[in-house]
Amino acid sequence: MRLLFRYVLPLLIALPIGFLLLYPQVVRCLRVSRSDDFRAVVVSKQGAPVYVSQTATARQQAQLRKHILTAYDRIGRFWGSKRGQAVLIYCPQQADYEQYCVGGEGAGCSLGTPWGGSYLVLGPDGNNADVIAHELCHDELFTRLGWWRVKRQIPQWFNEGLALMVDYRFSSPAIWEHPDSTQALAPPIDEADAMPFVQRSVVKLSDLETTRDFFGGDYAHVMLAYQTAADEVARWLTTVGRAGVPALTNAIDAGRDFEDAYRELERAKRQPPAR
């Protein structure tokens, strides 16, 4: 008992404090409900309140609501149900986005905490159904498996590749579904508008296991990492089907190793039915 109070208890106190000191953006996310710079908007009963910057125009707010509802629907169909309750924070100004997102890069980012809090921050280019669905997919994985298990057991290539399956800037909806109604009514995507992948030598999945592996290089490396992850998860999904996604997370949640469960689901689908 004395050992507990002398060493373990101080460590348990120091860890969350240290985490917050290293990531001041998380502190701002935790306090966004008290900020006069944002107002809470209820978009759907399916999700937590959305905090919208006071600088957002009425048109931006209307677009945001439409895009969030499209993303919620897409996530529910992809996973079978939507469980994530991440807090969304919309920052139409880059300066605000940098205050809430580590690095301030990209159209959106996900921030998770070891104690279960989850925040999805959308930047100036984040008012988009694909961006929101991408970030919500990350949150869904965290919700189903927990922050620690995702960080320790799920390779980053799978985390990102999975999110790319609901991000139609990088993948085709035909991989797992018919297009959303909003996509079906839209004109065909011009190749010039698509997100470009930089051509470079192939990178192995084993070199994309951690966040540092995935995002630690230059722009060309990150784009190649995205392409590699998307190609692999798309290949796997065409075999196991949409039901393979919750089946995999359920297996991992029950104690299975990621690699074993991932390959076993694929093998089971490839085996001919018993006569």
N, C-alpha and C positions, 0 to 999 in steps of 0.2 A: 504494500500500500504506500509506503514511504517513497519507493522508487517511482510509483505512478505519479505522485504529486511533484516529485523533484524533476523528472525528465519528460514523462509522457504528456502530462497536462500542459506544461509550457510549450511543448512542441505543437500540440493541437491548437493552441491559441495563436502561436506564431505563424503557422502555415497560412491561414486565411488572411492575416494582417499583411504578411509578406506578399501574398498574391495580389492584394489590392494596391500595395505600394508599387509593385512592378507594373501594374496595369491600371493607371488612373482612369482610362476610358471606361473600365468596368464600374468604377465608383460613380462616374457621371451617369452611366446607364441605370445604376441602382437608385439614383436620386432624380431621375428624369420626371417622375410624377410630381415632384416638388418644384420643378423648374418653371419659371414664368415664361420661358422662351418656347414652351411646348404646351399643346392642349391635347387632352385625351379624347379620342374618337372611337366609338363602338361601331365596328364594321360588320361583325357577325357574331352570333352566339358561339360559333366554333372556335373562336380565338380570343386571346387576351386583348385589352385595350390597345389601340394604336396611338402613339404619341407623334403628333404632327407639328413641325416647326411653325411658329407664328408667321414666318415669312412665306409659307406656301400660299399660292393663289387659289381661288375657288376652283379654277379649271384643274390645277394640279391635284387638289383634294378629290375632285370627282373622278379623275383618272386613277388615283391611288385606290380608291374604294373598288372600282371596277377590276383593277389588276389584282388586288388582294383576294377578291371573291373568286376570280378565275384560278389563282394559284391555290387557294384552299381546296377548290373542287378537284384540281389536278392531283394534289397530294393525296386526297381522300381516295381517289380511284387508283392511284399508283400503289399505295400501301394497303388498300383495303379499308382503311379508316384513318382518320386524322386524330392523333393523340397529343401532338405537341401544343404547348401553350406559350410559345415564346412571345416576348414583348417586342413589337415592331416600333422602330424609331425612324421617322422620315426627316431627312435633312436636305432640302433642296439647294442649300448653299454649301459649297465645298469647305469653307472655313468651319462651319458647324459639324460637318461630316468628320473632319479630322479630329474634332474633340471627342467623338464617340466611337470612332473606328480606329483600331491600331494601324498606324501607317497612313490611313486616309486614302488608300489605293482601291481601285476597282469600283464597281457599281454598288456593291453591298458587301457586308461581312457578318459573320456569326460570332458571338461572344458567349461562351458557356463558362459556368463556374463549377468548382468541385462540389458545391453544396446544392446544385440543381438549378440555379437560375439560368435563364437563356434569353439572349437579346439578339435581334436581327436589325442591323442598322442599314438603312438605305440612303445612298448618296444622291447627288444630282442626276445621275444616270440610272438610279435604282427604281424609279417609278415605272416598272416594267414587269409584266406577269412572269416572264422567264427568270429574271433576277430574283423575284420574290419566291417563286417555286423552288429555285436552286437553294436559296438559304433556308427555306422551310424544310427541305429534304434533309439538310444537315441537322436541323433541330429535331426532326422526327427520329433520326438515328440516335441522337443523344437521349431523347425521351425514352426510347424503348430499351436502351442498353446502359444508360448512365454515363456520365462524363469520364469517370476513371476507366471503365471497360472500353469505351471507344478509344481513348488515348493509348491504352496499353495493348489492346488486342486487335483493333481494326486498322488495317493498313490504310494510309492516306489515299492511295490510288483508288481503293474501293469507295471510301467516303466521298471523294470528288467525282469518281466515275458514276456513282449512283445519282448524285445531284445533277449531273449532266444529262441523265436520262429524262428529267422533267424540265430541262432547260433547252428549249428548242432553238436557241442560238447555236448550239453545238451538236444537237442530235435530232433525228427525225422522230416524230410522234408514232410513226408506223412501227417502230421497234417494239412497242408494247400496247398501243391503242390506236383508235382512230383519232384524228386531230380534234382538238377542242373546237367548240362551235365558233369561237372567236378566230381561231386559226383557219377553219374551213371557209369562213366568209372573207378572209383576207386574201389579197392577190398573192400569187406565188412570190416567194422571197427571191429578190435579185441577188445573184452571187456576189455583187459588189457590196451588198449590205450585210452579208454573213460574216461572222467572226472568223478572221483568217487564222489558219494553223500554219506555223512556220515549218518548212521542210528541213529536216535535219536527220542525222543518223538515228536509228531506233534506240530507244531507251528501254531497259528491262524493268519489269514490275518490281523486281527485288531492289531496284535502285530508287523506288518511289514509296518506300514503306512509311517514312516519317514526314511530318510537316516540313521539317528542314530539307529533307531530300526533295520534296515536291516543289517547294517554293524558293529554295535556296539559290537558284541560278538566275540567269538573265531572262529577259522576256521570251527569247526563243526557247530556252529550256522549259519555262513554265507552260508555254503553249504546247510544246511537245509532250510534256507530262499530262496535260489535259487530254490531248489526242490519244495518247497511249491508254489512259484510264478509261476514256469513253469507249474506245474500241474493245477493250477487254470486257467491260461490264455489258456492253451491247451484245457481244458474242455470247456471254453467259446467259443473258436474259432471253435471247432468242431460243435457247435450249430449255431453260427451266420455266419460262413464262413469268407473268407478273406475280403469281402466287409464290414464286421462289423468294421474293424479297422479304415478306413477313415470315416465311418459313425459315429463312436463314437467321434472322434476328431472334426468333423464338428458340432456335437450336442453340445459339450462342448464349442467350439469356439462361438457358437450362444447363449451361456449363460446357458446351461443346467448344472445341478449338475452331477458330474461324476457317483456317485452311481446310481442315477435315470436313466441316459442314459445307463449305463452298463447293468442294470437289464432289462430295457425296450426293448433293442435290443434282448436280449435273450428270453424274454417272447413272443415277436412278432414272432420269429422263431418257438417257441414251439406251438403256437396256431394253431389249424387246420384251413385250408382255408375256408372262408365263402362260403356257397352253394347258 
